[in-house]
Amino acid sequence: MRRPERRRYDAAKRALDVAVSAVGLVVSAPVQLVTAGVVLAAHGRPVLFRQQRPGKDGVVFELVKFRTMRHIDATHVTDAERLTGAGRFLRSTSLDELPTLWNVLRGDMSLVGPRPLLVEYLPLYSPEQSRRHEVRPGVTGLAQVSGRNTLGWDERLALDVDYVDRTSLALDLKILAQTVASVLARRGISGTGEVTMSRFTGARSGGVGDA
C-alpha cells in the first residue's frame, strides 16, 4: 500500500473504530451492567480483568476485559479449575470482550488487527512474526476468523503477518462480518484439551491459543 493510500486507510479505519466503539459502548451499557453483576456474583471483586499487553510498535497498554476466572491462592491450580461456568459462558459469547471497546475508543486497539498477546512473548518472536506489531492490535482479526483457538502458534502468527501485508478497509469489513458469524456459532472457542491457551515458547511453537 503506497503512503497516500495508507494515510487514507488509517484515517478511515480510525474513524470506523471510534464510531463503532462509541456506539457499541452506549448500546451495550445495559448488557455490561448485567454482565458485571454476574461476574461479581461468580468471581467477586474486581469485576474487570486488567493486564499489560503490547500494542502497535510494541508499546505497552492496559487491556480491559470482564473477569472469567476465580482468584485462587494455591499452587498448581490449573486454568480449568479457575474457569467458572459463568466465565465459560462469557467467553463462548464474547461478552467478556465488551469492556475492550474502551481500548478501541482510546486508540490502544482497533476493531480489527492481530490480537494483543503477552508482553513476555515479545523477545520470543522471529523477526517476521514481530511484524504483527506494525499495526494496532484488534478485538478480532484474521486469525480469529480462520480458526481462533484451533490454530497452532505458527499458523496463527503467520495469519497476523498476512493481515499486516494485506490490510485494507474491505478486508476489515469482511473480518468483522465473519466475526459476528463465528460468535453466533461459538466456533473455535478453545483448542483440543485447552480452556484458555497453551504458552507460546518461541518460533515454531506448535501449541494452540488465544488471549
N, C-alpha and C positions, 0 to 999 in steps of 0.2 A: 504494500500500500504506500503510495507516494505521500510526501509530507503534507501537502494541502488537503488531500483526501483524508489523511489520518487526523488532521485537526478538525475537519468537519465531522468525521465519525466520532471522535472523542467528545465533541460538543453535543452531538445528538444523543450519544449514549448516556452522558451525564444528565441531560435534560430528561431522558426517559427514566433514569434511576431516581431522580428527585421527585418527578411526578408520581411514579408508581409507588415508591416507598412512602411518600407523604399521604397519598390516598389510602394505601394499604394500612398504615398505622391508624388512621381515623376509622376506617371501616372495620378493622379487626379489633378495635379497642374493647368492645363488649366480650368478644371471644377471649382476648388476652386476660381480661379481668377474671373470667370464669376459670381459665387455664391456671392463672396464678393461685386461685383458691384451691384447685385440685392439687397443684404442686405443694402448696403449704400443708394441706392435709396429709399428703402421701409422704413427703420428704422433710417437712419442717422448714426452718429458715437456714440459709437465704433461699428465696424463690428463684433467683437468677443465677445461672452459671456464668462466670466471667473467667476468661483465660487470655493470656497474651498470645497473639498469633502474628506471623509475618505477612505484611501486605505488599503493595507494589514496591519494587526495588528492595524488598526485604525489610522495609520499615515496619516496626512492631506496633500493633494497636491492640486494644482490648475487645475481644469478641464477646457478645452478649447473647445468651440463649436461656430458655427455661431449663431448670434442672430436671434430669430424668433418673438420677441415681441418688441413693441414700449415702450420707457420710457415715462410714463405719470405722471406728478406731480399733482396727485389728490388722495384724499382718496376714499375708497370704489369703486375702479376701479377693475373689475374682470379680470382674465387672458383671458377670452373670448373676452373682449373688447380690450385688449392689443395685442392679437394674430392677425397678419395681414394675408391677403390672401397669400402673399409671404411666410410668416412664416409657414402657414399651409401646403403649398406645400413642403417646405424644410423638414418639419417633416415627411410628408407622404412618401417622397422618401428617407429619412435618409441622405440627403445631408448636413443637419446641423451638422452631426456627423463627417464629413471628417477631420476637424482640430484635432479631438480627436486621430487621428493616431500619432500625436506628443506625446501625453501622453503615447501611447504604445511604441513608439521608445525610449522615455526617461526611461521607466521602471516603470512609475507610475501605468500603467494599463496593462492588457493583452487583446488580441483579444477576449478571452472567459473567463467569470467569472461573479460573481454577479455584477449587475450594481451599481456604486457608488451613494449612496443616500446622504441626507443632514447630515452635521455634527451634527445638533441639534437632530437627531434621535438616536445618539449613546447611550445615557442613557435610551432610551425607549425600547431597545430590551431586550427580555428574554435572559438568558444565552445561550440557544440553538440557538436563532436567531443571536446572536452575533458571532457565529461560521462562518458566511458568510465572516468575515474579516480574516479568516485563509489563504486566497489566495488573489492574486491581483484581483481587480475589473476588469470587462470586458466591452468592447464595446457592446458585445452581451452576452447572457447567456441562461441557461436552462429555466429560467422564461420567457425570451423574445420569445423563440420559442414555448413556451407552452401556450401562450395566451396574453403575454405582458400586455397591459393596461386593458384587460378584467378580469384580475385576482384580487381577493381580497388580502389584505396585508398578511394575514396568509398563504394563499396558495403560494403566491409569495416568501415569506421568507423561507417557508418550501422547496421550489424548490431550492433556493440558497444553503441551507444546504445540500440538497440531492446531488447537484453538488459537493460540497466540499467532501462528502463521496465517490462519485463515479468517481472522476476526473481521466481522462485518455486521452491520445492523440486521441484515437479512438472517444471518446465522444466529444472532442473539434472539431474534423473534422466534425462530424455529426452535431453539433450545427451550425458550420459555413455554412454548406450546407443548413440547414434548414433556416438559417437567410437570405440567398440570396433569397430563395423561398418566405419567408414572406415579404421581402422588395418589391420584384417584384409584389406580390399580394396585398401589402399595407394592411396586416392583423393586427388587434389588435392595431391600432394607438391610439385610445382613448377609455376610458370606457364610459359607459352609463352616459350621462349628464356631461361629463368632457371633457375639451380641453387639460388639462395637467395632473394633478394628484390631488387626494384628499390627505390631510395631514395624515401622519402616527401618531397616537396618543398613540401608545403603543401596547404591546402584545394583541392579539385577536382583533386588529383593523380590521374592515370589509371593509374599503374603497378600491378603486382601484387606481392604479397609476403607473407612470414611471417617469424617470428623463431625 
